[in-house]
C-alpha cells in the first residue's frame, strides 16, 4: 500500500485487521472514540527538529546534570510552541548520537559553564552543535571539576 496526501485537508485511513511493522524509531498508538486508533511515527528525525536547551542561571545549589539544566529535545512537528510532541534526547534515542562537553570560565561576578552540545545522525552525517551557557555565583556550593591551568 502506498498513499500520500497532496491536499491541505487532514486525511484519514481506516485499517482493519492490520499488523503494523515499521523501521520507525518511535511509534505511539492510542485509542480514539469508536474503537479507532491514532498513531504517530518518527521515521528518520532531522536535525532541524532538534531544539537545544536555553542558557540559564543557577543559584549555585542545583545539580549540573542535563536532567536539571536542560537537554536537547526532538520536536515532532517542528513547531516549538506545541509541547505534546517533544521528546528528550538521550544518547542513542531516535538513532542519534548526543554528546556534550563542559568548559568553565571563572570571573569575579560569575562562574560560567559552557556546555557544548553535539548531536549527530550517524546515517547521514548531519550534525547540530551549540553552546548552552549556565551561570552561577562565583563560589557555588557545588563542586566543580578540577581544570588544570593551561597558561604558561
C-alpha positions as CSV (number, residue, x, y, z in Angstrom):
1,X,0.0,0.0,0.0
2,X,1.2,3.5,-0.7
3,X,-0.5,6.7,0.0
4,X,0.3,10.4,0.3
5,X,-1.8,13.4,1.0
6,X,-1.2,16.2,-1.5
7,X,-4.0,18.4,-0.3
8,X,-4.2,20.8,2.6
9,X,-7.0,18.9,4.4
10,X,-6.4,16.4,7.1
11,X,-6.9,12.8,5.8
12,X,-7.8,9.5,7.4
13,X,-7.2,5.9,6.5
14,X,-9.2,3.1,8.0
15,X,-7.2,-0.1,8.5
16,X,-8.9,-3.3,9.8
17,X,-7.1,-6.4,10.9
18,X,-3.7,-4.8,10.1
19,X,-0.4,-5.7,11.7
20,X,2.0,-2.8,11.7
21,X,5.7,-3.5,11.0
22,X,7.9,-0.5,10.7
23,X,11.6,0.6,10.9
24,X,10.4,3.6,12.8
25,X,12.4,4.7,15.7
26,X,9.3,5.6,17.7
27,X,5.7,4.6,17.3
28,X,2.9,5.9,19.5
29,X,-0.6,4.4,19.3
30,X,-3.6,5.5,21.4
31,X,-7.3,4.7,21.2
32,X,-9.9,7.0,19.8
33,X,-13.7,7.1,20.2
34,X,-15.5,4.4,18.2
35,X,-12.7,1.8,18.6
36,X,-10.4,3.6,16.2
37,X,-6.7,4.0,16.9
38,X,-4.5,7.0,16.2
39,X,-0.8,6.6,15.7
40,X,2.3,8.8,15.2
41,X,5.6,7.7,13.6
42,X,9.0,9.2,13.8
43,X,10.9,7.6,10.9
44,X,14.2,9.5,10.5
45,X,14.3,12.6,12.6
46,X,16.0,15.6,11.1
47,X,18.5,17.8,13.0
48,X,16.2,20.7,12.1
49,X,13.6,19.2,14.5
50,X,16.1,19.4,17.5
51,X,15.9,22.2,20.0
52,X,18.9,22.8,22.1
53,X,18.4,23.8,25.8
54,X,18.4,27.5,26.6
55,X,21.0,29.3,28.7
56,X,20.1,29.5,32.4
57,X,21.2,31.0,35.7
58,X,21.5,28.9,38.8
59,X,21.6,29.9,42.5
60,X,24.7,27.6,43.0
61,X,23.0,24.7,44.8
62,X,21.4,22.9,41.8
63,X,22.8,19.9,40.1
64,X,24.7,20.5,36.8
65,X,23.4,17.3,35.3
66,X,21.5,17.8,32.0
67,X,18.3,16.4,33.7
68,X,18.3,19.6,35.8
69,X,19.9,22.2,33.4
70,X,18.1,21.1,30.2
71,X,18.7,18.5,27.5
72,X,18.1,18.7,23.7
73,X,14.6,17.8,22.6
74,X,13.2,16.4,19.4
75,X,10.2,18.3,18.3
76,X,8.0,16.0,16.2
77,X,6.2,18.6,14.1
78,X,9.0,21.3,14.0
79,X,6.8,23.8,15.8
80,X,8.3,24.6,19.3
81,X,5.1,26.1,20.6
82,X,3.3,22.7,20.5
83,X,4.7,20.7,23.5
84,X,2.7,17.4,23.1
85,X,5.2,16.1,20.6
86,X,8.5,16.9,22.2
87,X,10.8,14.2,23.5
88,X,14.0,14.5,25.5
89,X,17.0,13.2,23.6
90,X,19.3,10.8,25.3
91,X,22.3,9.3,23.6
92,X,21.1,6.7,21.2
93,X,17.5,7.9,21.2
94,X,16.0,8.0,17.7
95,X,19.3,6.7,16.4
96,X,21.1,10.0,17.2
97,X,24.4,10.5,18.9
98,X,24.1,13.1,21.7
99,X,27.2,14.3,23.4
100,X,28.2,17.3,25.5
101,X,31.5,18.7,26.8
102,X,31.7,21.2,29.6
103,X,34.2,24.1,29.9
104,X,34.3,26.7,32.6
105,X,35.0,30.3,32.8
106,X,35.7,31.8,36.2
107,X,35.1,35.6,36.7
108,X,34.6,37.7,39.8
109,X,30.9,38.1,39.1
110,X,30.0,34.5,37.9
111,X,31.2,31.0,37.3
112,X,30.1,30.2,33.8
113,X,29.8,26.7,32.5
114,X,29.8,26.5,28.7
115,X,28.0,23.2,27.7
116,X,29.0,22.3,24.2
117,X,26.2,20.1,22.7
118,X,26.8,17.9,19.6
119,X,24.0,15.9,18.1
120,X,24.9,13.7,15.1
121,X,22.8,11.4,12.8
122,X,25.3,8.6,12.0
123,X,23.5,7.5,8.8
124,X,23.7,10.9,7.1
125,X,26.5,12.6,9.0
126,X,24.2,15.6,9.6
127,X,25.3,17.4,12.7
128,X,24.0,20.1,15.0
129,X,26.1,21.8,17.6
130,X,25.5,24.7,20.0
131,X,26.5,26.1,23.4
132,X,24.3,26.4,26.4
133,X,25.6,28.9,29.0
134,X,24.9,28.1,32.6
135,X,25.7,30.9,35.0
136,X,26.1,30.5,38.8
137,X,27.6,32.6,41.7
138,X,31.3,33.0,41.8
139,X,31.7,30.5,44.6
140,X,29.0,27.9,44.0
141,X,28.2,25.3,46.7
142,X,28.5,22.6,44.1
143,X,32.0,21.2,43.4
144,X,33.4,22.0,40.0
145,X,35.8,19.5,38.4
146,X,39.5,20.5,38.6
147,X,40.7,22.0,35.4
148,X,44.4,22.5,35.2
149,X,45.7,25.9,34.2
150,X,46.7,25.8,30.5
151,X,48.6,29.0,30.7
152,X,52.4,29.5,30.7
